[in-house]
Amino acid sequence: MKTKSKTSLALIAAVVLASLPVTAQAGKALEKNMSITALDTRQYQVQSHRQQDDLWMRVRTGFSLANIQSQEVRQHESNFSKNQRFMDHIVERSQRYLHYIIEEVERRRMPAEIALLPIIESEFDPEAYSHRHAAGLWQFVPSTAKAFGLEQNWWHDERRDIIAATQAALDYLQMLHKMFGNWNLALAAYNWGEGSLKKVIDTDHGGNKAVSYQALGLPAETRNYISKLIAIRNIIANPRRYGIKLKPIPNRPYFEQITINQQIDVKLAARLAGITENEFNALNPAYHRPVIKAEDSPRTLLLPVTNVKVFVDNLESYDKVLVSWHVYQAEKPETLRDLAERHRIPVARLAQINGISERATLKKGQTLLVPRDGSSAREMTYLASHSLKPAAKRVQPEEHIVYIVKKGDTLHEIARRHGIDVKTIRLWNKGSDRLSVGQKLTFKPAQPVLSLAAPYSS
């Protein structure tokens, strides 16, 4: 395969590991005498996943949370069932992410209802941001995200990363389930906070974790949170009963994952993949600058399954530079407007790119991105930036990769991510399967040139 030293990205074959905003409206108290029964799943014929063409059928077979018959649940069922437009909206958004999420939920043997939680958290919008500074599909606040190893910096916010945030959310929910002993309490803690829930259990119930969550004095938001999840589960379980038409979602991967080792413009990456920038951003929402910075460590891109080969082929034949922006460092205090005028770019555009106010005064040493050619209208020229640090050197077979272990990593997942046999990577780890956060693994890459990523397995 031919390569072009200026533009080729070293892509490593990778396998994907892969709200309704919660309002604080005070709801009526849960009825004292609630009827709790197991959800009747006999009506759902269990089939092989590969025989289920509709992903919703697959999701239904995994429902296992107890059915709660309460006034709050019935009210939310009524609200959702009257809003076909909302349900269509949810299906449209979820089709990108739901297959990956249910794969992970099933792999961890969690209730399939957990895969529906992003409906309640964010309406399946990875760009969702709350007044509490929670972000992404799973609505992580900064402190919780940091505790679960999600990177947050000027370039990149893994709270919005589809794979990283999903893994962290499921880790968190499993931790809460282990802490409190049942899924209702785990869900309450996910919404309210484990500290708040534990305090109520310890103070009012003598630390008895076997207490039913209905007996707890939960805030209205948390009561509604669980009730909404049960209501949406009931509708998806039997949409016809509620007068809802649930559009089928194909039971197959929507995206594949590839790894890049060189920075590239977001617009260029989308163009080379043959997709719109909106579609690219929907799959890669963690990158919130016009350049994907990959010089310090490899980065992953998610692309529609049908567009991965398009991206690789176009990149192979692309003979121009990959970045049209350069990093500007203020040498003295100045206004953003002064900088915008000097580089012939609208101040509003410059402010939006850098996430600051149009009226901002730049401090000495402050770093910003500006178009190299000085014109926002000419961003598509993809001119090189000489102010950026040199791009990471193309990986050759004899070179080595140093991987730093993150929370939740396993040898199997690291091996899959880098296209390496797990036995080999175990050997490099001195024959052990044990990993510790921050541990460094040094190994040779499996492939030195462009290659197709493999879809995550069903």
CORSUL-V48346 format. One record per residue. RES is the residue in one letter. PHI is phi in radians with two decimals (999 if undefined). PSI is psi in degrees with one decimal (999 if undefined). Layout:
res=RES phi=PHI psi=PSI
res=RES phi=PHI psi=PSI
This chain:
res=M phi=999 psi=131.1
res=K phi=-1.30 psi=151.6
res=T phi=-2.28 psi=156.7
res=K phi=-2.19 psi=115.9
res=S phi=-1.09 psi=-28.2
res=K phi=-1.36 psi=-28.2
res=T phi=-2.16 psi=-16.3
res=S phi=-1.21 psi=133.6
res=L phi=-1.58 psi=138.8
res=A phi=-1.42 psi=102.9
res=L phi=-1.76 psi=128.5
res=I phi=-1.76 psi=129.9
res=A phi=-0.98 psi=130.8
res=A phi=-2.35 psi=150.8
res=V phi=-1.96 psi=132.0
res=V phi=-1.14 psi=125.9
res=L phi=-1.26 psi=-16.9
res=A phi=0.96 psi=999
res=S phi=999 psi=103.3
res=L phi=-0.50 psi=107.0
res=P phi=-0.90 psi=132.1
res=V phi=-1.28 psi=115.4
res=T phi=-1.53 psi=155.7
res=A phi=-1.67 psi=20.0
res=Q phi=-1.09 psi=134.3
res=A phi=-1.27 psi=121.5
res=G phi=-1.71 psi=165.6
res=K phi=-1.13 psi=148.4
res=A phi=-1.09 psi=149.5
res=L phi=-1.06 psi=141.0
res=E phi=-1.05 psi=141.8
res=K phi=-1.12 psi=-41.5
res=N phi=-1.80 psi=80.4
res=M phi=-1.49 psi=144.6
res=S phi=-1.76 psi=116.0
res=I phi=-2.01 psi=119.7
res=T phi=-2.28 psi=160.3
res=A phi=-1.26 psi=138.8
res=L phi=-1.10 psi=130.0
res=D phi=-1.36 psi=105.1
res=T phi=-1.79 psi=7.5
res=R phi=-1.13 psi=-25.0
res=Q phi=-1.27 psi=-13.0
res=Y phi=-1.73 psi=109.6
res=Q phi=-1.27 psi=121.2
res=V phi=-1.25 psi=126.1
res=Q phi=-2.21 psi=163.4
res=S phi=-1.06 psi=138.9
res=H phi=-0.96 psi=-36.3
res=R phi=-1.29 psi=-15.0
res=Q phi=-1.59 psi=-11.0
res=Q phi=-1.60 psi=104.6
res=D phi=-1.29 psi=-24.5
res=D phi=-1.80 psi=122.1
res=L phi=-1.05 psi=-31.2
res=W phi=-1.08 psi=-34.8
res=M phi=-1.09 psi=-41.8
res=R phi=-1.13 psi=-42.6
res=V phi=-1.07 psi=-43.7
res=R phi=-1.03 psi=-38.0
res=T phi=-1.13 psi=-17.3
res=G phi=-1.73 psi=0.6
res=F phi=-1.11 psi=131.3
res=S phi=-2.54 psi=-4.5
res=L phi=-1.23 psi=146.3
res=A phi=-1.08 psi=143.8
res=N phi=-1.42 psi=127.7
res=I phi=-1.84 psi=116.1
res=Q phi=-1.70 psi=98.4
res=S phi=-2.45 psi=165.0
res=Q phi=-1.08 psi=-38.8
res=E phi=-1.15 psi=-44.7
res=V phi=-1.08 psi=-44.2
res=R phi=-1.10 psi=-37.0
res=Q phi=-1.14 psi=-42.0
res=H phi=-1.23 psi=-35.5
res=E phi=-1.03 psi=-43.3
res=S phi=-1.13 psi=-44.0
res=N phi=-1.10 psi=-45.9
res=F phi=-1.17 psi=-42.3
res=S phi=-1.23 psi=-18.1
res=K phi=-1.51 psi=-2.6
res=N phi=-2.15 psi=74.5
res=Q phi=-1.05 psi=-35.0
res=R phi=-1.08 psi=-40.3
res=F phi=-1.13 psi=-43.1
res=M phi=-1.11 psi=-39.4
res=D phi=-1.09 psi=-39.4
res=H phi=-1.09 psi=-42.8
res=I phi=-1.13 psi=-45.0
res=V phi=-1.08 psi=-43.2
res=E phi=-1.03 psi=-43.5
res=R phi=-1.31 psi=-42.4
res=S phi=-1.22 psi=-21.3
res=Q phi=-1.08 psi=-22.4
res=R phi=-1.30 psi=-33.5
res=Y phi=-2.00 psi=-22.4
res=L phi=-1.14 psi=-37.6
res=H phi=-1.08 psi=-44.8
res=Y phi=-1.09 psi=-44.0
res=I phi=-1.15 psi=-44.2
res=I phi=-1.17 psi=-32.4
res=E phi=-1.01 psi=-45.8
res=E phi=-1.24 psi=-39.0
res=V phi=-1.09 psi=-44.0
res=E phi=-1.14 psi=-41.6
res=R phi=-1.06 psi=-35.2
res=R phi=-1.55 psi=-0.6
res=R phi=1.02 psi=44.5
res=M phi=-1.72 psi=159.6
res=P phi=-1.04 psi=139.0
res=A phi=-1.10 psi=-21.7
res=E phi=-1.01 psi=-27.3
res=I phi=-1.06 psi=-32.6
res=A phi=-1.17 psi=-17.1
res=L phi=-1.59 psi=-7.1
res=L phi=-1.01 psi=-35.9
res=P phi=-1.06 psi=-20.3
res=I phi=-1.10 psi=-44.2
res=I phi=-1.34 psi=-37.8
res=E phi=-1.27 psi=-46.4
res=S phi=-2.49 psi=4.6
res=E phi=1.01 psi=32.1
res=F phi=1.00 psi=35.2
res=D phi=-1.87 psi=107.9
res=P phi=-1.19 psi=-12.3
res=E phi=-1.63 psi=0.3
res=A phi=-1.03 psi=140.1
res=Y phi=-2.50 psi=127.9
res=S phi=-1.78 psi=169.1
res=H phi=-1.19 psi=-13.8
res=R phi=-1.62 psi=10.6
res=H phi=1.20 psi=26.4
res=A phi=-1.50 psi=142.7
res=A phi=-2.39 psi=151.5
res=G phi=1.60 psi=179.5
res=L phi=-0.94 psi=-39.2
res=W phi=-1.79 psi=2.5
res=Q phi=0.94 psi=60.3
res=F phi=-1.42 psi=133.0
res=V phi=-1.44 psi=158.4
res=P phi=-0.96 psi=-42.3
res=S phi=-1.16 psi=-44.0
res=T phi=-1.17 psi=-40.1
res=A phi=-1.04 psi=-43.1
res=K phi=-1.10 psi=-39.9
res=A phi=-1.11 psi=-27.0
res=F phi=-1.83 psi=20.4
res=G phi=1.35 psi=19.3
res=L phi=-1.50 psi=122.9
res=E phi=-1.25 psi=137.1
res=Q phi=-2.44 psi=111.7
res=N phi=-2.58 psi=-171.4
res=W phi=-1.11 psi=-29.9
res=W phi=-1.61 psi=-30.0
res=H phi=-2.63 psi=135.8
res=D phi=-2.30 psi=103.6
res=E phi=-1.24 psi=-6.8
res=R phi=-1.10 psi=-24.2
res=R phi=-1.72 psi=-6.2
res=D phi=-1.23 psi=127.6
res=I phi=-1.07 psi=-47.6
res=I phi=-1.33 psi=-51.8
res=A phi=-1.07 psi=-44.2
res=A phi=-1.20 psi=-37.4
res=T phi=-1.11 psi=-45.6
res=Q phi=-1.05 psi=-43.8
res=A phi=-1.15 psi=-41.4
res=A phi=-1.11 psi=-42.6
res=L phi=-1.21 psi=-36.0
res=D phi=-1.04 psi=-45.9
res=Y phi=-1.11 psi=-45.6
res=L phi=-1.13 psi=-39.7
res=Q phi=-1.16 psi=-36.6
res=M phi=-1.10 psi=-43.3
res=L phi=-1.16 psi=-36.9
res=H phi=-1.11 psi=-41.8
res=K phi=-1.15 psi=-35.1
res=M phi=-1.25 psi=-41.0
res=F phi=-1.88 psi=-14.4
res=G phi=1.61 psi=-10.6
res=N phi=-2.66 psi=161.1
res=W phi=-1.28 psi=-31.6
res=N phi=-1.11 psi=-43.5
res=L phi=-1.20 psi=-35.5
res=A phi=-1.09 psi=-42.9
res=L phi=-1.15 psi=-39.6
res=A phi=-1.09 psi=-41.4
res=A phi=-1.19 psi=-35.1
res=Y phi=-1.08 psi=-38.0
res=N phi=-1.43 psi=-43.3
res=W phi=-1.65 psi=-28.9
res=G phi=1.93 psi=134.0
res=E phi=-1.14 psi=-30.8
res=G phi=-1.13 psi=-44.7
res=S phi=-1.13 psi=-42.9
res=L phi=-1.17 psi=-43.2
res=K phi=-1.10 psi=-37.7
res=K phi=-1.09 psi=-43.5
res=V phi=-1.13 psi=-43.3
res=I phi=-1.12 psi=-43.4
res=D phi=-1.20 psi=-41.8
res=T phi=-1.33 psi=-46.3
res=D phi=-1.70 psi=-16.1
res=H phi=-2.32 psi=22.9
res=G phi=1.04 psi=26.6
res=G phi=1.36 psi=12.1
res=N phi=-1.33 psi=102.4
res=K phi=-1.35 psi=-5.2
res=A phi=-1.46 psi=-1.0
res=V phi=-1.13 psi=140.5
res=S phi=-1.23 psi=141.5
res=Y phi=-1.14 psi=-22.2
res=Q phi=-1.18 psi=-22.4
res=A phi=-1.51 psi=-6.5
res=L phi=-1.52 psi=150.9
res=G phi=-1.47 psi=65.8
res=L phi=-1.28 psi=148.0
res=P phi=-1.12 psi=155.6
res=A phi=-0.98 psi=-38.0
res=E phi=-1.06 psi=-43.2
res=T phi=-1.24 psi=-39.0
res=R phi=-1.05 psi=-43.8
res=N phi=-1.18 psi=-33.2
res=Y phi=-1.02 psi=-50.6
res=I phi=-1.21 psi=-41.0
res=S phi=-1.10 psi=-38.6
res=K phi=-1.12 psi=-41.4
res=L phi=-1.10 psi=-44.5
res=I phi=-1.12 psi=-39.5
res=A phi=-1.13 psi=-45.6
res=I phi=-1.20 psi=-34.2
res=R phi=-1.06 psi=-44.4
res=N phi=-1.10 psi=-39.1
res=I phi=-1.20 psi=-42.9
res=I phi=-1.18 psi=-32.6
res=A phi=-1.13 psi=-35.2
res=N phi=-2.58 psi=70.5
res=P phi=-1.05 psi=-35.0
res=R phi=-1.07 psi=-38.0
res=R phi=-1.04 psi=-31.5
res=Y phi=-1.76 psi=7.0
res=G phi=1.27 psi=25.5
res=I phi=-1.88 psi=139.2
res=K phi=-1.77 psi=115.9
res=L phi=-1.79 psi=108.5
res=K phi=-1.11 psi=130.9
res=P phi=-1.08 psi=148.7
res=I phi=-2.08 psi=128.7
res=P phi=-0.98 psi=136.1
res=N phi=-1.51 psi=66.7
res=R phi=-2.73 psi=159.3
res=P phi=-1.02 psi=138.3
res=Y phi=-1.55 psi=-35.7
res=F phi=-2.23 psi=163.4
res=E phi=-2.18 psi=159.9
res=Q phi=-1.97 psi=134.7
res=I phi=-2.23 psi=158.9
res=T phi=-1.96 psi=134.2
res=I phi=-2.03 psi=147.9
res=N phi=-2.09 psi=9.9
res=Q phi=-2.46 psi=142.5
res=Q phi=-1.20 psi=152.5
res=I phi=-2.70 psi=147.1
res=D phi=-1.13 psi=139.8
res=V phi=-1.04 psi=-45.3
res=K phi=-1.10 psi=-38.8
res=L phi=-1.19 psi=-42.7
res=A phi=-1.03 psi=-43.2
res=A phi=-1.13 psi=-42.2
res=R phi=-1.13 psi=-41.9
res=L phi=-1.17 psi=-28.0
res=A phi=-1.44 psi=-10.0
res=G phi=1.28 psi=29.3
res=I phi=-2.22 psi=165.4
res=T phi=-1.28 psi=159.2
res=E phi=-1.13 psi=-33.4
res=N phi=-1.08 psi=-43.4
res=E phi=-1.14 psi=-41.3
res=F phi=-1.07 psi=-44.8
res=N phi=-1.18 psi=-32.6
res=A phi=-1.13 psi=-30.5
res=L phi=-1.59 psi=-21.4
res=N phi=-2.26 psi=54.6
res=P phi=-1.28 psi=-9.9
res=A phi=-1.23 psi=-22.9
res=Y phi=-1.53 psi=108.9
res=H phi=-1.93 psi=25.0
res=R phi=-2.18 psi=162.2
res=P phi=-1.26 psi=-5.8
res=V phi=-2.11 psi=134.2
res=I phi=-1.57 psi=111.6
res=K phi=-1.53 psi=116.3
res=A phi=-2.27 psi=20.5
res=E phi=-1.38 psi=-26.1
res=D phi=-1.51 psi=-35.2
res=S phi=-2.73 psi=154.3
res=P phi=-1.05 psi=150.5
res=R phi=-2.15 psi=155.3
res=T phi=-1.86 psi=147.4
res=L phi=-2.10 psi=141.4
res=L phi=-1.82 psi=130.7
res=L phi=-2.32 psi=149.1
res=P phi=-0.95 psi=142.8
res=V phi=-0.87 psi=-42.1
res=T phi=-1.32 psi=-6.7
res=N phi=-1.96 psi=-1.9
res=V phi=-1.13 psi=-48.5
res=K phi=-1.12 psi=-36.1
res=V phi=-1.03 psi=-45.6
res=F phi=-1.08 psi=-49.1
res=V phi=-1.08 psi=-45.9
res=D phi=-1.11 psi=-44.3
res=N phi=-1.15 psi=-38.1
res=L phi=-1.14 psi=-38.8
res=E phi=-1.06 psi=-35.0
res=S phi=-1.68 psi=-0.9
res=Y phi=-1.41 psi=121.3
res=D phi=-1.95 psi=19.4
res=K phi=-1.95 psi=176.5
res=V phi=-1.33 psi=163.6
res=L phi=-1.78 psi=-10.8
res=V phi=-2.25 psi=132.3
res=S phi=-1.95 psi=6.8
res=W phi=-2.03 psi=154.7
res=H phi=-2.28 psi=155.0
res=V phi=-1.48 psi=123.6
res=Y phi=-1.88 psi=133.0
res=Q phi=-2.07 psi=120.8
res=A phi=-1.12 psi=130.3
res=E phi=-1.57 psi=-17.9
res=K phi=-2.72 psi=162.2
res=P phi=-1.02 psi=134.3
res=E phi=-2.75 psi=163.5
res=T phi=-1.51 psi=155.8
res=L phi=-1.11 psi=-33.9
res=R phi=-1.10 psi=-39.3
res=D phi=-1.05 psi=-44.1
res=L phi=-1.15 psi=-40.5
res=A phi=-1.10 psi=-43.0
res=E phi=-1.15 psi=-38.1
res=R phi=-1.18 psi=-32.9
res=H phi=-1.77 psi=7.8
res=R phi=0.94 psi=53.9
res=I phi=-2.38 psi=138.9
res=P phi=-0.96 psi=136.0
res=V phi=-1.08 psi=-33.5
res=A phi=-1.11 psi=-40.0
res=R phi=-1.17 psi=-43.5
res=L phi=-1.12 psi=-38.8
res=A phi=-1.14 psi=-42.5
res=Q phi=-1.13 psi=-41.6
res=I phi=-1.09 psi=-38.4
res=N phi=-1.75 psi=0.7
res=G phi=1.16 psi=37.2
res=I phi=-2.31 psi=171.1
res=S phi=-1.31 psi=148.6
res=E phi=-1.10 psi=-23.9
res=R phi=-1.63 psi=8.1
res=A phi=-1.12 psi=144.6
res=T phi=-1.83 psi=123.9
res=L phi=-1.37 psi=137.4
res=K phi=-1.54 psi=157.0
res=K phi=-1.06 psi=129.0
res=G phi=1.56 psi=-7.0
res=Q phi=-1.16 psi=140.4
res=T phi=-1.83 psi=136.1
res=L phi=-2.45 psi=163.2
res=L phi=-1.76 psi=133.8
res=V phi=-2.37 psi=151.7
res=P phi=-1.13 psi=135.6
res=R phi=-1.11 psi=-38.1
res=D phi=-1.53 psi=1.7
res=G phi=1.38 psi=6.8
res=S phi=-2.35 psi=118.3
res=S phi=-1.11 psi=-23.5
res=A phi=-1.33 psi=-11.8
res=R phi=-2.00 psi=22.7
res=E phi=-1.04 psi=-29.3
res=M phi=-1.28 psi=-0.4
res=T phi=-1.29 psi=-20.6
res=Y phi=0.96 psi=45.5
res=L phi=-1.30 psi=151.2
res=A phi=-1.26 psi=153.3
res=S phi=-1.89 psi=116.9
res=H phi=-1.44 psi=-9.4
res=S phi=-1.45 psi=-20.1
res=L phi=-1.24 psi=152.6
res=K phi=-1.12 psi=153.6
res=P phi=-0.95 psi=139.7
res=A phi=-1.12 psi=151.9
res=A phi=-0.99 psi=137.2
res=K phi=-1.13 psi=139.4
res=R phi=-1.03 psi=130.7
res=V phi=-1.23 psi=129.4
res=Q phi=-1.91 psi=161.7
res=P phi=-0.97 psi=-33.7
res=E phi=-1.45 psi=-10.7
res=E phi=-1.42 psi=166.9
res=H phi=-2.11 psi=155.1
res=I phi=-1.92 psi=134.2
res=V phi=-1.85 psi=116.3
res=Y phi=-1.88 psi=129.9
res=I phi=-1.71 psi=121.8
res=V phi=-1.17 psi=132.3
res=K phi=-1.88 psi=165.5
res=K phi=-1.03 psi=130.9
res=G phi=1.62 psi=-8.0
res=D phi=-1.18 psi=147.1
res=T phi=-2.26 psi=160.1
res=L phi=-1.04 psi=-39.6
res=H phi=-1.09 psi=-43.8
res=E phi=-1.21 psi=-38.7
res=I phi=-1.13 psi=-40.7
res=A phi=-1.11 psi=-45.0
res=R phi=-1.10 psi=-40.4
res=R phi=-1.09 psi=-31.4
res=H phi=-1.92 psi=10.7
res=G phi=1.14 psi=36.9
res=I phi=-2.09 psi=145.6
res=D phi=-1.16 psi=134.8
res=V phi=-1.11 psi=-30.8
res=K phi=-1.13 psi=-37.4
res=T phi=-1.18 psi=-44.4
res=I phi=-1.21 psi=-29.6
res=R phi=-1.14 psi=-38.3
res=L phi=-1.09 psi=-41.7
res=W phi=-1.19 psi=-17.6
res=N phi=-1.72 psi=27.4
res=K phi=1.07 psi=33.5
res=G phi=1.36 psi=4.5
res=S phi=-1.81 psi=149.7
res=D phi=-1.65 psi=-6.2
res=R phi=-1.39 psi=134.7
res=L phi=-2.22 psi=152.9
res=S phi=-2.27 psi=143.7
res=V phi=-1.03 psi=130.8
res=G phi=1.63 psi=-11.9
res=Q phi=-1.11 psi=143.2
res=K phi=-1.81 psi=128.9
res=L phi=-1.96 psi=126.8
res=T phi=-1.93 psi=125.4
res=F phi=-2.68 psi=163.6
res=K phi=-1.49 psi=139.9
res=P phi=-1.16 psi=151.5
res=A phi=-1.27 psi=-37.1
res=Q phi=-2.42 psi=133.9
res=P phi=-1.60 psi=-7.9
res=V phi=-2.19 psi=-179.6
res=L phi=-1.00 psi=139.0
res=S phi=-2.71 psi=157.0
res=L phi=-1.24 psi=142.9
res=A phi=-1.42 psi=152.4
res=A phi=-1.65 psi=140.9
res=P phi=-1.22 psi=155.2
res=Y phi=-1.20 psi=146.0
res=S phi=-1.39 psi=150.9
res=S phi=-1.58 psi=999
